[in-house]
Each structure stands twice: as structure tokens, then as C-alpha cells.
Amino acid sequence: MPRELLSYILVVIMAGALSLFLCLFTQLKIKDAPGAKPYILVTLLSSIFTFSYAFELSSTSLEQIIFWLRVEYLALPFIPVFLLLMCIEYVGHRINKVWKYALFIIPFINDLHHFYYKSMGLRSDSPFPIIKLVGGPWFYVHSLFLFLCVMLSIIILLKQVKKSSFRFRMQISMMVAGLIIPILADYYYINGLSSYGIDLGPVSMSITFIFHGAALLTFQMFNVAPIARETVFESMKEGVIVLNQQGLIVDYNHGMRKVIPMLDEHSIGKSITSVLNGNHHLREIIDLKQDSDFNCSLNGNMVHYHIGFSPVFNKSNLPIGQIITFADVTERVLMLEKLKQLASLDGLTQILNRTFFIKKSEMIFDLLSLEGGSVSVIMFDIDHFKNVNDTFGHEAGDAVITLVANTAKEHIREGDLLGRYGGEEFIICLPNTALPSAYELADIIREKVSENIALVNEEKISVTCSFGVTHALIEAGDRVHSIKTSMRRADQALYAAKKNGRNCVQIIA
């Protein structure tokens, strides 16, 4: 066998092996991905066609050549159809079943060789047996059909370029480059420009699948959402990241860049744990694979997310990956906090209501019972408040209550608790405050209240308040003291202040 022919046969065999490898790889790894099934079939048919052509080139008689030529044409006519279907599925489109079946009419008719070639014989200008084919009418029909399928595939892909990300544009470029190569090879073969009339089609198709294989292996072709869905995917408010079964990043949308700024096109194919290496809290949440809440700071603002995990199954109901969504629930969290705050505040004075004051105070007493410390409690009310309501009306009464509450609010520290205990009665809890300091605070508030004047309907109203103060020294482990016992003692001191003529402060230690 001439060395030149042997070299070409080896190239053809390598090309067929490559097509078969890509067929098996796709079948084993990503058979349920968009466009994968037509890709499996087209690479299988290409390998059949390519290996058959290798046998044709190694044949020594016209009969052997014609036999392998017929085997080739069991596969060749269907290749452009599956290429077209692959591209249609890849961009997320669906084709009507009637049209899909109609695409196979010409390939089936192509198997009738007496319509395809006028004559078959061996070339006289070749040093080795090469068949010389004279095309019949159906040869040109097939050539036009192949050209239209390939061109339509290219157009379908190129229409997606503008609305695609860098990753998809690279895939499209690879696929389009691969589709152009068979057209050039057919041009050389049909116009008799190839050496000794050797068909360049088998090798050209394998070069095509080298490009498609590069997209498959390097850019995760078929292992991401279809291009046509990308507009929806990218416009989602939620951040979405898609992982395969091995925890490798398959895809993500723009919203995820807010949560994980280090994400870029190079993150595709990397493990999520390596990308999140600097964010241990988020990494732990994703490792647990349980719905959870997550907070992070963006541009100086605290943003609240709810992380949801959704498994992805194939048609056999086997898990092939998971979708992780990051829903921004900041507005809802802030609304709940606002509602919680409203539920804890007195509607008129905007200080703590009785229920929430007692709840918060109990927390202070519980902490002091563990660590030890002191606490003072002040209870006070407005002197002769009923006279204010009877003389000036309830509007005036509300104004006086608000005035007293605001005066007390201005003089307490951060961490002190001020609450409205009843109608005109107030209470203050002062953690880590000695009795003399509590007495001094009560007397300051008493003095300021007496100096302030409420103006209601041009009426000037002034009031005074009576105060009862108590104090508790709590040792670590002491569970005897509570806010309720301190409130009772403070109330007794308040009663003593009223009995002493009002507008004064009384102490019960």
C-alpha cells in the first residue's frame, strides 16, 4: 500500500475514533443535556461513515469499494439532519414533530443509489484504487439539502450571539467554526480539487467534532442552560447558581455576582467550595444543603437572603445536580422588624408597652443572675391626672402623657428601658445602676417635668410626677430577684411618695 494512502487512512481512522469517543463521552456524562441526544447520534453516524471510508480506501477492487460506499451512505445522509436538530435544541427551540419527520424524507430517499449516481468506476489517474463517481440528479439534491441544513444551523446559532454571555459566545464560535469546515471540504471535493479525488468529508467532519469537542470539554457545551433561556435566567431578581452532582459550578446568573463577587467565566467547572474559600459561613450553608437565611453587607448596607436548594433530576429520576437560589428578603425582614417594633411600642408615646417592657427586663434580670450585678427600677405617674382629663379633655391628657414620656426618654442612657406601665404610669429599668444614681435620675426627671408646659388649644398645662425607686444587688446564681418583685417594691415607694404630698421621690431599698 502506498505510504501516501496509508497516511491518509490512518488520519481517517483517528478521525473516526475521535467521533466515537465524543459519542461515548456525551452518552456517559451529559446525555440529558439540551442538544446532547442529536449530538450523540451525529457523532455515532460520523464514526460509522468515517470508518467505512477507511475500509473503502483500503479496498483493492471496485466491488469492495462499492460495498463500503453503500455502508457509508447508510449514515451520511442523516448527519446534516442531526446537526440541525442539535443546534435547534441547543438554543432552546422546539420543532414540530411533523417538520422533524419531514427532515428525514430526503435522507431516506438518498439511500436509493441509482438516483444518486449516474455511474461508478475506478479512476485512471490514481496510483491506488479510488472510485470515480458521476453525480445524478439526487446527488445535487442531497448536496443542496446538506448545505441548507448546515447554513440553517449556523444562522440559528449566530442569532443568539448578541444576547449571549461570553461563555455562550465562545461555544457558538466553536460550533460555527466546526460547521463551516464540511462546507469547504465539499467544495474542494465536488470541484475535483482534492488529491486523486479523495473525499475530504470524513476528515472534515471529524475536524468539526474537534471544535465541538473543544466546546464540550473546555466551555461545558450542553452542560449549561440553553441560550434561549438565558434572557430569563439573567433577568431573574434572585441569584441562581447551578451545580452538578460533583459540586462543580455549571452556571450562574448576574444576580449571583452581588452575593459572590469573585464569580466569573473562569469559575465554570470549578468546585463551589474552592470559589467560596474565603467565605466560610456561606460555604458551611452550601455544604449542609439545607434551606437557610444568610446576611451580608453590600455597599455598606445589610442585605438579607433566603437560600433555597432544589435538586435536579434526569428523566430516569436520578439526581444530576442542584440549583441554589438566593432570594433577597431584605424588604420582608425589615418589614417584620418594623412590625415587631410596632408590636413592642406604645402607640401614643412610642416607648415600650407594658408587655414588652417586662419581657426585656426579664432578660436583663436573667443575665444578671448568671453574671451578678445590680439593677434599679423607677416607677412614676402623673399627679392628679384625672383633673387634666376632666378640665381640658382627653386630647390634653394625651399631650401631657407624651410630654412626660419624652422628658424621661431624653434623660435615660442607651441600654436603659423605659415603658408605659398603665394609663399615666411609667416605669424605668436601669441595669448596673446604684441606688443613689437611680434616685438622682428620678429627681432630674421630676424637676424637668414640673418645668415643662404642654400647649393644647392655646391652653398651657403643667403637671408634676411622683416617683418610687428601688434597687437590687444580684449575686451570680441568685434567682430570687425578678422584675416583678422589683416592680412591687417600686410601686410601694411610689405610694409613699403620693402619701408624702406628691411631686417627690421616695426610696425602698
Secondary structure as the mmCIF struct_conf table of DSSP 4:
data_model
#
loop_
_struct_conf.conf_type_id
_struct_conf.id
_struct_conf.beg_label_comp_id
_struct_conf.beg_label_asym_id
_struct_conf.beg_label_seq_id
_struct_conf.end_label_comp_id
_struct_conf.end_label_asym_id
_struct_conf.end_label_seq_id
HELX_RH_AL_P HELX_RH_AL_P1 ARG A 3 LYS A 29
TURN_TY1_P TURN_TY1_P1 LYS A 31 ASP A 32
BEND BEND1 ALA A 33 ALA A 33
TURN_TY1_P TURN_TY1_P2 PRO A 34 GLY A 35
HELX_RH_AL_P HELX_RH_AL_P2 ALA A 36 SER A 58
BEND BEND2 SER A 61 SER A 61
HELX_RH_AL_P HELX_RH_AL_P3 LEU A 62 ALA A 75
HELX_RH_3T_P HELX_RH_3T_P1 LEU A 76 PHE A 78
HELX_RH_AL_P HELX_RH_AL_P4 ILE A 79 TYR A 90
TURN_TY1_P TURN_TY1_P3 VAL A 91 GLY A 92
HELX_RH_AL_P HELX_RH_AL_P5 LYS A 97 ALA A 102
TURN_TY1_P TURN_TY1_P4 LEU A 103 PHE A 104
HELX_RH_AL_P HELX_RH_AL_P6 ILE A 105 ASN A 110
TURN_TY1_P TURN_TY1_P5 ASP A 111 ASP A 111
HELX_RH_AL_P HELX_RH_AL_P7 HIS A 113 TYR A 116
STRN STRN1 TYR A 117 LEU A 122
BEND BEND3 SER A 124 ASP A 125
BEND BEND4 PRO A 127 PHE A 128
STRN STRN2 ILE A 131 GLY A 135
HELX_RH_AL_P HELX_RH_AL_P8 PRO A 137 LEU A 158
TURN_TY1_P TURN_TY1_P6 LYS A 159 GLN A 160
BEND BEND5 VAL A 161 VAL A 161
TURN_TY1_P TURN_TY1_P7 LYS A 162 LYS A 163
BEND BEND6 SER A 164 SER A 164
HELX_RH_AL_P HELX_RH_AL_P9 PHE A 166 ILE A 190
TURN_TY1_P TURN_TY1_P8 ASN A 191 GLY A 192
BEND BEND7 SER A 194 SER A 194
HELX_RH_3T_P HELX_RH_3T_P2 SER A 195 GLY A 197
HELX_RH_AL_P HELX_RH_AL_P10 GLY A 201 THR A 218
BEND BEND8 PHE A 219 PHE A 219
TURN_TY1_P TURN_TY1_P9 MET A 221 PHE A 222
BEND BEND9 ASN A 223 VAL A 224
HELX_RH_3T_P HELX_RH_3T_P3 ILE A 227 ARG A 229
HELX_RH_AL_P HELX_RH_AL_P11 GLU A 230 SER A 235
BEND BEND10 LYS A 237 GLU A 238
STRN STRN3 GLY A 239 ASN A 244
TURN_TY1_P TURN_TY1_P10 GLN A 245 GLN A 246
BEND BEND11 GLY A 247 GLY A 247
STRN STRN4 LEU A 248 LEU A 248
STRN STRN5 ILE A 249 TYR A 252
TURN_TY1_P TURN_TY1_P11 HIS A 254 GLY A 255
HELX_RH_AL_P HELX_RH_AL_P12 MET A 256 VAL A 259
TURN_TY1_P TURN_TY1_P12 PRO A 261 MET A 262
HELX_RH_3T_P HELX_RH_3T_P4 GLU A 265 SER A 267
TURN_TY1_P TURN_TY1_P13 ILE A 268 GLY A 269
BEND BEND12 LYS A 270 LYS A 270
STRN STRN6 SER A 271 SER A 271
HELX_RH_AL_P HELX_RH_AL_P13 ILE A 272 VAL A 275
TURN_TY1_P TURN_TY1_P14 LEU A 276 GLY A 278
HELX_RH_AL_P HELX_RH_AL_P14 HIS A 280 LEU A 288
TURN_TY1_P TURN_TY1_P15 LYS A 289 LYS A 289
STRN STRN7 SER A 292 LEU A 298
TURN_TY1_P TURN_TY1_P16 ASN A 299 GLY A 300
STRN STRN8 ASN A 301 PHE A 313
TURN_TY1_P TURN_TY1_P17 LYS A 315 SER A 316
BEND BEND13 ASN A 317 ASN A 317
STRN STRN9 PRO A 319 ASP A 328
HELX_RH_AL_P HELX_RH_AL_P15 THR A 330 SER A 344
STRN STRN10 LEU A 345 LEU A 345
TURN_TY1_P TURN_TY1_P18 GLY A 347 THR A 349
BEND BEND14 ILE A 351 ILE A 351
STRN STRN11 LEU A 352 LEU A 352
HELX_RH_AL_P HELX_RH_AL_P16 ARG A 354 GLU A 371
STRN STRN12 GLY A 373 ILE A 382
TURN_TY1_P TURN_TY1_P19 ASP A 383 HIS A 384
HELX_RH_AL_P HELX_RH_AL_P17 PHE A 385 PHE A 392
HELX_RH_AL_P HELX_RH_AL_P18 HIS A 394 HIS A 411
BEND BEND15 ILE A 412 ILE A 412
HELX_LH_PP_P HELX_LH_PP_P1 ARG A 413 ARG A 413
TURN_TY1_P TURN_TY1_P20 GLU A 414 GLY A 415
STRN STRN13 LEU A 417 ARG A 420
BEND BEND16 GLY A 422 GLU A 424
STRN STRN14 GLU A 425 PRO A 431
TURN_TY1_P TURN_TY1_P21 ASN A 432 ASN A 432
HELX_RH_AL_P HELX_RH_AL_P19 LEU A 435 GLU A 451
STRN STRN15 ALA A 454 VAL A 456
TURN_TY1_P TURN_TY1_P22 ASN A 457 GLU A 458
STRN STRN16 GLU A 459 ILE A 461
STRN STRN17 CYS A 465 ILE A 474
TURN_TY1_P TURN_TY1_P23 ALA A 476 GLY A 477
BEND BEND17 VAL A 480 VAL A 480
HELX_RH_AL_P HELX_RH_AL_P20 ILE A 483 LYS A 499
TURN_TY1_P TURN_TY1_P24 ASN A 500 GLY A 501
BEND BEND18 ARG A 502 CYS A 504
STRN STRN18 VAL A 505 ILE A 508
#
